[in-house]
């Protein structure tokens, strides 16, 4: 099961209707731990069958 951590401290989102840009709310952990469960299909292509993310779940 592949796992990885991402740092979203500089990530932002933009409301396409208003143009407003927002970053992570204060006090929210910027690190996100993610894991994926994968399997090969009949064509031998890897596919994600389930995904899980946990904010602040990364260990240093």
SERONU-800084 format. One record per residue (C-alpha): residue number from 1; x, z, y. Coordinates in Angstrom, 3 decimals, padded with zeros to 6 digits. Layout:
! residues N
r i:NUM | x:X | z:Z | y:Y
...
END
This chain:
! residues 60
r i:1 | x:000.000 | z:000.000 | y:000.000
r i:2 | x:001.699 | z:-001.142 | y:003.225
r i:3 | x:001.854 | z:001.497 | y:005.949
r i:4 | x:003.206 | z:001.366 | y:009.467
r i:5 | x:003.141 | z:003.089 | y:012.855
r i:6 | x:002.517 | z:001.487 | y:016.209
r i:7 | x:003.164 | z:002.806 | y:019.704
r i:8 | x:000.244 | z:001.976 | y:021.988
r i:9 | x:001.577 | z:003.886 | y:025.012
r i:10 | x:001.694 | z:000.669 | y:027.052
r i:11 | x:-001.472 | z:-000.867 | y:025.571
r i:12 | x:-004.499 | z:-001.571 | y:027.701
r i:13 | x:-007.887 | z:-003.170 | y:027.442
r i:14 | x:-009.707 | z:-005.347 | y:029.948
r i:15 | x:-013.446 | z:-005.541 | y:030.544
r i:16 | x:-014.067 | z:-009.289 | y:030.736
r i:17 | x:-017.207 | z:-008.872 | y:032.845
r i:18 | x:-015.756 | z:-006.567 | y:035.525
r i:19 | x:-012.027 | z:-007.327 | y:035.200
r i:20 | x:-011.324 | z:-003.577 | y:035.020
r i:21 | x:-008.163 | z:-002.698 | y:033.067
r i:22 | x:-007.887 | z:000.671 | y:031.305
r i:23 | x:-005.011 | z:002.251 | y:029.381
r i:24 | x:-005.068 | z:005.109 | y:026.880
r i:25 | x:-007.022 | z:008.094 | y:028.201
r i:26 | x:-004.845 | z:011.070 | y:029.260
r i:27 | x:-004.112 | z:013.447 | y:026.392
r i:28 | x:-004.691 | z:010.815 | y:023.701
r i:29 | x:-001.781 | z:010.297 | y:021.282
r i:30 | x:-000.334 | z:006.779 | y:021.735
r i:31 | x:000.958 | z:006.571 | y:018.137
r i:32 | x:-001.309 | z:005.087 | y:015.468
r i:33 | x:-000.609 | z:005.314 | y:011.720
r i:34 | x:-002.142 | z:002.460 | y:009.720
r i:35 | x:-002.397 | z:001.671 | y:006.026
r i:36 | x:-003.747 | z:-001.350 | y:004.213
r i:37 | x:-004.869 | z:-001.829 | y:000.624
r i:38 | x:-004.196 | z:-005.398 | y:-000.511
r i:39 | x:-004.837 | z:-007.604 | y:-003.529
r i:40 | x:-004.055 | z:-011.198 | y:-004.489
r i:41 | x:-006.948 | z:-013.639 | y:-004.700
r i:42 | x:-007.288 | z:-016.503 | y:-007.237
r i:43 | x:-005.049 | z:-018.701 | y:-005.076
r i:44 | x:-002.296 | z:-015.997 | y:-005.121
r i:45 | x:-002.826 | z:-015.225 | y:-001.440
r i:46 | x:-002.595 | z:-011.560 | y:-000.401
r i:47 | x:-005.772 | z:-010.260 | y:001.241
r i:48 | x:-006.566 | z:-006.940 | y:002.867
r i:49 | x:-009.402 | z:-005.209 | y:001.001
r i:50 | x:-009.457 | z:-002.005 | y:003.050
r i:51 | x:-007.807 | z:-000.685 | y:006.195
r i:52 | x:-007.397 | z:002.795 | y:007.663
r i:53 | x:-005.950 | z:003.926 | y:010.999
r i:54 | x:-005.336 | z:007.414 | y:012.323
r i:55 | x:-004.381 | z:008.070 | y:015.939
r i:56 | x:-001.502 | z:010.533 | y:016.210
r i:57 | x:-000.820 | z:010.308 | y:012.461
r i:58 | x:002.817 | z:009.160 | y:012.748
r i:59 | x:005.562 | z:011.581 | y:011.841
r i:60 | x:008.950 | z:011.400 | y:013.532
END
